[in-house]
Amino acid sequence: MINTGVALLGIIFFDTAGSAVSPHAYGQGFQAVLPYMIGIAAAVALLAQLLQRRPAPSKPAAR
């Protein structure tokens, strides 16, 4: 699944940047991919909140 996401971001990046090898073309490619990267990061952060938490380990009784 991760490979597919990287491939799709690469397609968007290089489609936008084109065959030009200028800093401006790379900037345009980055601008095209940035909203998707932010969206994916936000979705992962939200989904991580839904993970089950482990119960806290119980402390041994004091003697």
VEXLO-825994 format. One record per residue: x, y, z of N, C-alpha, C, O in turn; residue in one letter; residue number from 1. Coordinates in Angstrom, 3 decimals. Atoms other than C-alpha are relative to their C-alpha. Layout:
<rs>
(r (X,Y,Z),(X,Y,Z),(X,Y,Z),(X,Y,Z),A,NUM)
...
</rs>
This chain:
<rs>
(r (0.816,-1.190,0.000),(0.000,0.000,0.000),(0.863,1.259,0.000),(0.555,2.230,-0.692),M,1)
(r (-0.878,-1.165,-0.050),(2.815,2.403,0.824),(0.650,0.230,-1.358),(0.794,1.371,-1.799),I,2)
(r (-0.627,-0.135,1.310),(4.483,1.683,-2.505),(-0.940,0.665,-0.989),(-0.513,1.467,-1.820),N,3)
(r (0.986,-0.598,0.899),(1.286,2.615,-4.301),(-0.112,1.491,0.263),(-0.188,2.283,-0.676),T,4)
(r (0.088,-1.419,-0.340),(1.076,5.912,-2.437),(1.208,0.778,-0.492),(1.074,1.884,-1.015),G,5)
(r (-1.217,-0.659,0.475),(4.677,6.768,-3.233),(-0.039,0.131,-1.519),(0.352,1.160,-2.070),V,6)
(r (0.075,-0.037,1.456),(4.089,5.886,-6.880),(-0.985,1.064,-0.477),(-0.711,1.785,-1.436),A,7)
(r (0.988,-1.002,0.406),(0.979,8.047,-7.095),(0.513,1.419,0.232),(0.307,2.298,-0.605),L,8)
(r (-0.580,-1.328,-0.246),(2.734,11.020,-5.489),(1.084,0.315,-1.035),(1.214,1.454,-1.482),L,9)
(r (-1.025,-0.196,1.027),(5.614,10.514,-7.923),(-0.603,0.332,-1.349),(-0.079,1.170,-2.083),G,10)
(r (0.668,-0.297,1.273),(3.240,10.486,-10.872),(-0.491,1.438,-0.016),(-0.311,2.150,-1.004),I,11)
(r (0.491,-1.380,-0.075),(1.638,13.731,-9.722),(1.160,0.978,-0.074),(1.093,1.979,-0.788),I,12)
(r (-1.157,-0.899,-0.031),(5.027,15.314,-9.019),(0.622,0.148,-1.386),(0.799,1.264,-1.875),F,13)
(r (-0.707,-0.076,1.268),(6.687,14.411,-12.303),(-0.904,0.417,-1.148),(-0.423,0.951,-2.147),F,14)
(r (0.919,-0.501,1.012),(3.560,15.095,-14.338),(-0.048,1.518,0.045),(-0.086,2.177,-0.994),D,15)
(r (0.026,-1.456,-0.160),(3.488,18.622,-12.926),(1.342,0.613,-0.358),(1.392,1.642,-1.032),T,16)
(r (-1.335,-0.547,0.267),(7.249,19.166,-13.112),(0.370,-0.124,-1.469),(1.099,0.713,-2.002),A,17)
(r (-0.307,0.182,1.418),(7.430,17.826,-16.650),(1.439,-0.448,-0.193),(2.079,-0.948,0.732),G,18)
(r (-1.366,0.432,0.315),(10.723,17.129,-18.348),(1.019,1.105,0.237),(2.209,0.918,-0.017),S,19)
(r (-0.915,-1.109,-0.264),(12.201,20.492,-17.362),(0.865,-0.331,1.213),(0.409,-0.958,2.169),A,20)
(r (-0.921,0.251,-1.103),(15.231,20.339,-15.106),(0.368,1.339,0.641),(1.546,1.659,0.801),V,21)
(r (-0.257,-1.295,-0.619),(14.853,23.733,-13.491),(-0.547,-0.003,1.420),(-1.460,-0.766,1.737),S,22)
(r (0.517,-0.078,-1.368),(14.343,24.655,-9.855),(-1.485,0.390,0.026),(-2.228,-0.042,0.908),P,23)
(r (1.406,-0.418,0.053),(11.032,26.267,-10.838),(-0.916,-1.200,-0.250),(-1.989,-1.294,0.346),H,24)
(r (0.812,1.188,0.297),(9.719,22.966,-12.260),(-0.114,-0.895,1.231),(-1.185,-1.433,1.511),A,25)
(r (0.053,0.822,-1.215),(10.650,21.090,-9.079),(-0.884,0.665,1.055),(-1.585,-0.021,1.799),Y,26)
(r (0.866,-0.722,-0.933),(8.931,23.800,-7.025),(-1.467,-0.203,-0.337),(-2.292,-0.383,0.559),G,27)
(r (1.383,0.232,0.417),(5.753,23.395,-9.059),(-0.441,-1.421,0.330),(-1.564,-1.640,0.783),Q,28)
(r (0.318,1.385,-0.331),(5.879,19.629,-8.626),(-0.238,-0.170,1.487),(-1.161,-0.872,1.900),G,29)
(r (0.154,0.085,-1.460),(6.325,20.022,-4.872),(-1.305,0.641,0.438),(-1.996,0.116,1.312),F,30)
(r (1.260,-0.662,-0.348),(3.418,22.464,-4.692),(-1.208,-0.864,-0.362),(-2.229,-0.818,0.323),Q,31)
(r (1.114,0.858,0.405),(1.205,19.971,-6.510),(-0.167,-1.177,0.956),(-1.290,-1.620,1.195),A,32)
(r (0.038,1.184,-0.857),(2.094,17.102,-4.150),(-0.242,0.357,1.465),(-0.775,-0.459,2.216),V,33)
(r (0.069,-0.391,-1.410),(2.157,19.026,-0.869),(-1.383,-0.172,0.631),(-1.461,-0.711,1.735),L,34)
(r (1.308,0.204,-0.641),(-1.625,19.075,-0.229),(-0.322,-1.470,0.247),(-0.937,-1.804,1.260),P,35)
(r (0.234,1.433,-0.187),(-1.777,15.296,-0.697),(0.827,-0.533,1.170),(0.337,-1.337,1.964),Y,36)
(r (-0.852,0.456,-1.097),(1.149,14.753,1.676),(-0.544,0.476,1.343),(-0.523,-0.273,2.320),M,37)
(r (0.583,-0.520,-1.237),(-0.462,16.981,4.311),(-1.268,-0.773,0.348),(-1.492,-1.113,1.509),I,38)
(r (1.233,0.749,-0.235),(-3.781,15.186,3.899),(0.264,-1.405,0.512),(-0.423,-1.882,1.415),G,39)
(r (-0.344,1.357,-0.440),(-2.184,11.766,4.277),(0.538,0.035,1.424),(0.182,-0.814,2.241),I,40)
(r (-0.554,-0.106,-1.359),(-0.242,12.874,7.362),(-1.105,0.277,1.014),(-1.095,-0.285,2.110),A,41)
(r (1.109,-0.299,-0.912),(-3.404,14.307,8.933),(-0.879,-1.232,0.202),(-1.320,-1.507,1.318),A,42)
(r (0.833,1.207,-0.114),(-5.370,11.127,8.174),(0.679,-1.042,0.887),(0.015,-1.687,1.698),A,43)
(r (-0.730,0.964,-0.827),(-2.654,8.952,9.742),(-0.030,0.438,1.465),(-0.200,-0.392,2.358),V,44)
(r (0.032,-0.494,-1.379),(-2.553,11.176,12.831),(-1.372,-0.226,0.625),(-1.466,-0.600,1.794),A,45)
(r (1.348,0.218,-0.533),(-6.327,10.953,13.227),(-0.266,-1.486,0.228),(-0.840,-1.867,1.248),L,46)
(r (0.221,1.440,-0.160),(-6.402,7.200,12.676),(0.816,-0.581,1.146),(0.387,-1.540,1.788),L,47)
(r (-0.823,0.479,-1.117),(-3.592,6.710,15.200),(-0.702,0.232,1.328),(-0.482,-0.508,2.287),A,48)
(r (0.748,-0.263,-1.232),(-5.885,8.230,17.821),(-1.034,-1.081,0.278),(-1.471,-1.245,1.417),Q,49)
(r (1.005,1.043,-0.159),(-8.319,5.368,17.223),(0.585,-1.339,0.432),(-0.160,-2.267,0.746),L,50)
(r (-0.626,1.249,-0.421),(-5.790,2.673,18.095),(-0.305,-0.264,1.469),(-0.418,0.666,2.268),L,51)
(r (0.270,0.350,-1.388),(-6.497,0.783,21.295),(1.250,0.253,0.835),(2.372,-0.043,0.423),Q,52)
(r (-1.120,-0.254,-0.905),(-4.353,1.836,24.201),(0.195,-1.211,0.894),(-0.762,-1.903,1.241),R,53)
(r (-0.308,1.067,-0.937),(-2.612,-0.687,26.398),(-0.327,0.466,1.414),(-0.116,1.632,1.748),R,54)
(r (0.244,-0.403,-1.384),(-3.694,-0.715,30.023),(1.341,0.255,0.710),(2.349,-0.387,0.416),P,55)
(r (-1.217,-0.311,-0.750),(-1.155,0.776,32.394),(0.389,-1.218,0.839),(-0.471,-1.883,1.416),A,56)
(r (-0.411,1.152,-0.804),(0.948,-1.880,34.098),(-0.306,0.271,1.473),(-0.112,1.377,1.975),P,57)
(r (0.339,-0.167,-1.412),(-0.177,-2.480,37.653),(1.282,0.032,0.830),(2.241,-0.689,0.553),S,58)
(r (-1.165,-0.132,-0.881),(2.260,-1.479,40.367),(-0.062,-1.096,1.056),(-1.149,-1.450,1.512),K,59)
(r (0.017,1.021,-1.068),(3.318,-4.135,42.884),(-0.439,0.630,1.318),(-0.172,1.804,1.576),P,60)
(r (0.496,-0.492,-1.290),(1.718,-3.793,46.309),(1.182,0.335,0.916),(2.187,-0.375,0.948),A,61)
(r (-1.037,-0.403,-0.966),(3.787,-1.962,48.927),(-0.030,-0.923,1.198),(-1.103,-1.351,1.622),A,62)
(r (-0.088,0.896,-1.158),(4.995,-4.093,51.829),(0.053,0.773,1.265),(0.129,0.187,2.345),R,63)
</rs>
